[in-house]
Amino acid sequence: MSPVRLRKYQGVWMSEYFLVGTMNAQRYFKARPTDILLASYPKCGTTWLKALAFATMTRIRHSFACHPLHRLNPHECVPLLDEISGSLESLSEIDTASDPRLISTHLPFSLLPESIKGCGCRLIYVCREPKDTLVSRWHYHGKIVTNMGKSEVIPFEKMFDMFCDDIMPSGSIWEHVLGYWNEKTQTPGRVLFLKYEEMLEDPMGALTRLAEFMVALHRRGA
């Protein structure tokens, strides 16, 4: 049995841990046009994307020798909306943060707060080859079980079936990618769509695209 309890919410399977945060974000989060939202399906390059985006945004603010990423995990530098919204007090801290705000999410586009969908803020999305995503998720699950002091590990075959049946945190990987891709095609210039494999092949090129995208937002009025 998986240590991660899943619940179906608005047609999407998600971790029970993020359910309250998701509902609070939908009800109370107020997006701004200057926000930058980093979106990804779990285990698709989230940590790397956070590090690159945060380093790019703060490169003038911090010297290399004293940069926060030398001592902090990228997840500590870029808040996960799905998690931090579980506390209304923490959500209020995001509301008072100065512009531009850098926020991340694992939510599919369909579950994003309406304020994000309608305010015109920029989205940066990273996707990954589904097979590699599944393998990464299986290994990650094993680490969770070990850290909890349990010996039960989901057999890979069972997780494969769950993955194919979309019974995974954040739901179907296909629908997740498609939701953000459709937004990219329907609203040109709003979504930067990155592929994990291309980032591995050409890190400098991916970073250049990321920086140009973020600079364009800044020039627009951030």
N, C-alpha and C positions, 0 to 999 in steps of 0.2 A: 504494500500500500504506500502511495506517495505521501511524504510528510507535508506536501503542499496541498491544502484543501482547495478544491475548485468549486466555483459557483457560476451558474449561467445568469448573466445580466444583460438585458436588452439584446439577447440572441448571441452573446459572446461568452465563451468560457474564460474565466479569469481567476486569479488567485484570491482566495477569501481575504487575505491580508490587505489587498489593495481595494477591496470593494467599497468600504466607507470613504476612502480617499477619492475614489472615482466619482461617487455620488456627490460628495462635497464640492469637488472641482466643477462638476456640471452645474451645481446650484449657485456657487458663490464666487468662483474664480473670475476675475475681470481682466481679460487680456488687453494689451495695448498694441497699437500699430508698430511700435518700436521693439516689441518682443521678438526673440529668436527661439523657436521651439525645435529641439533636437528629438527626433522621433525614430524609433526602431522596434522591431520585433526582438524579444529577448534572445541573447546570445548571437547577435548579428554585428557586433562591433561597437556596442554602446560606449564602453569605457574608453576606447580609442577615440571615438568621435568627440566625447566630452573633453578629453585632454586637448585635442587639436583645437576645438572651438574656444575653449577657455583660454588657452595659451594665446590664440590669435586675438581674442578680444582684449586681453590684459597685457599685451606685450609692451605697451608704452607705460602702463601703470607700474609694472614690476620689472626690476632688473633680472637678468638670467640667474645670477647667483642667489638672489633672494626670492625667486618665484615660488608661490604657494605649492605648485605641483612637485617641488622637491620634497615636501613633507606631508602633503595631503593626497589622499586618493581622489581621482577625478570625480567620483560620486559625492565626495564632500564639497567639491567646488561648484557643481552644477546640480541643483535640487531636482529630484524626481517628483513631478506634479502628482502622480498617482499615489505616492507614499506620503509626501509632506502634507497633502490636503486631508489626511486622516485626522489631523489636529487643526481645529479652526484657529488656534493661536499661531501655529506655524504658517497657516495660509495667510494670516494677516501680516506676517513678516514679509512674505512675498509681495503683498499688496503695497507695502511701504518701501520696497527696494527701488533704487534709482534706475533710470534708463541708461542703456538698454539692458533688459533682463534676459538672462540665458537660462532656459528651463528645459528639462527633458521629460519624455513620456514614453511608455510602452503601449499606450492606448491605441487601438485602431482609429482611423479617422472618424468613423461613424460614432464613436463614443467621446470624442473631444467636446469640451464645453462649447456652447454656441458662440460665446464671446471670442473664442479662438477662430472658429470657422468664419465669423463675420467681420472681424476687425482688420483683416488684411495683413496681419503679422507674417513674418517669414518663417518657413519650415525647412529644416535640413533633415533629410531622411537617408538612412543607410540600410541597404538590404544585403542579404548573403545567400549563397547557394543553399537551398533547403536541406540537402543531404548533410552538409557540414554543420548547419544549424542544429539539426537533430542530434548528431554525434556530440556536439559541444554541450547541448542541453543534457544529454544522458550522463556525461562525465560530471557536469555541474551538479546534477541531482545526486550523484554518488558522493560528492563532497559534502552536500547538505546533510545526507544521512550519516556520514562519518562524524561530522561536527556535532550532530545531535546524539551521538553515542549509540546509534542503532546499527544493526547488522543487515537489515532488509534493504535490498537494492532492487529497483524495478528491472527485470530482465530487458535487454535491449529490444527483443522481439515485441514485448508488450508496449514499450514506449513508442516503437515504430507504428504499431496499430493505433495508439492514441494520437500520434502525430498525424497520421493519415485521416483519422476521424475528426480532426480539429479539436480534440479534447486536451488542450494545452493552455497554459497561461497566455493570455492575449489572443486566444482563439486560433483561427485558421491563418497560417502564414500567407496563403495565397490571397485571402481577402484583405489581410493587413497591408501587404505590398500594393495590391490593386487600388485600395482606397486612396493612398497617398499618390500613386501614379495618376489616377484619374484627376486628382486635384491639380497635379502638375500640368496635365494636358488642358484642363478646363480653365485654369488661371495661370497663364504663362508668366514666368518670372517670379512666382511666389514660392515655388518649391525647388530646392537643390536636391537632386536625386543622386546619391552616391552608391557605388557597389563595392563591397568589402574586398572582393578579389582584385578589382582595378586599383584600389587603394594600396594593396600589397605590391602590385606590379609597379606602380608609379606613385610613391608617397608624395613626392614633391609636386607632381601635377595635381593630385587630389587636394593638397594643402593650398595650392595656388587658387584653385577653383573655389575652395571654401573661403579663403581670404577675400577674393574679389566679390563674392556673394555678400559677405558681411560688410565690406566697405561700401557696396552699393546701397545697402540698408542705411548705413550711417549718413551717407550723402543725401539720402531721401528725406532725412529729418530727425535722425536719432540724436 
